[in-house]
Amino acid sequence: MVFPSISVDTKKIQRNAKAIVRMCKQHNIEVMGITKGICAYTPAVEAMLKGGGSKTWRFTNKKY
């Protein structure tokens, strides 16, 4: 059976999170990741956190 699927590149997520956090810190802005679109998919959440994102209530909804 063929069905649509999504590939998640956690290295890119981590690199992007790190860049966003770095830019926002310069202006005293705190970054919070939202995982609604990926249902708190654990590898993506962990990549966001490793990139420097702050933990939010959404991160506690891990299902995997």
SETIVEX-702333 format. One line per 3 residues: number of its first residue (from 1); for each residue x, y, z of C-alpha. Coordinates in Angstrom, 1 decimal, m for minus. Example, Ala and Ser with C-alpha at 12.3 -4.5 7.8 and 13.67 -1.06 7.14 Angstrom:
BEGIN
1	12.3,m4.5,7.8 | 13.7,m1.1,7.1 $
! end
This chain:
BEGIN
1	0.0,0.0,0.0 | 1.4,3.4,m1.0 | 0.6,6.4,1.2 $
4	2.0,9.9,1.7 | 4.8,10.3,4.2 | 7.0,13.0,5.6 $
7	10.7,12.9,6.1 | 12.0,14.9,9.1 | 15.6,16.1,8.9 $
10	16.5,16.7,12.6 | 19.9,18.1,11.8 | 18.2,20.9,9.8 $
13	15.7,21.5,12.6 | 18.5,21.8,15.1 | 20.6,24.1,12.9 $
16	17.6,26.3,12.1 | 16.6,26.5,15.8 | 20.1,27.4,16.8 $
19	20.2,30.2,14.2 | 16.8,31.6,15.2 | 17.7,31.5,18.9 $
22	21.0,33.3,18.3 | 19.3,36.1,16.3 | 16.5,36.5,18.9 $
25	18.9,36.6,21.8 | 20.4,39.8,20.4 | 17.1,41.5,20.9 $
28	16.2,39.7,24.3 | 13.5,37.6,22.6 | 12.8,34.1,24.0 $
31	12.1,31.4,21.5 | 9.5,28.7,22.1 | 9.1,25.8,19.7 $
34	5.6,24.7,18.6 | 5.2,21.2,17.5 | 1.5,21.2,16.5 $
37	2.1,20.3,12.9 | 4.2,17.2,13.8 | 2.3,16.0,16.9 $
40	5.3,16.5,19.2 | 7.3,13.9,17.3 | 10.1,13.2,19.7 $
43	13.2,13.4,17.4 | 12.0,16.8,16.1 | 11.3,18.1,19.6 $
46	14.7,17.0,20.8 | 16.3,18.7,17.8 | 14.5,21.9,18.7 $
49	15.6,21.7,22.3 | 19.2,20.9,21.3 | 19.1,24.0,19.1 $
52	18.3,26.1,22.2 | 14.5,26.4,22.0 | 12.7,26.7,25.4 $
55	10.5,24.0,26.6 | 6.7,24.6,26.2 | 3.6,22.7,27.2 $
58	3.5,21.2,23.7 | 6.8,19.4,24.4 | 5.1,17.4,27.2 $
61	2.7,15.9,24.6 | 5.3,13.4,23.4 | 3.6,10.2,22.0 $
64	6.5,8.3,20.5 $
! end
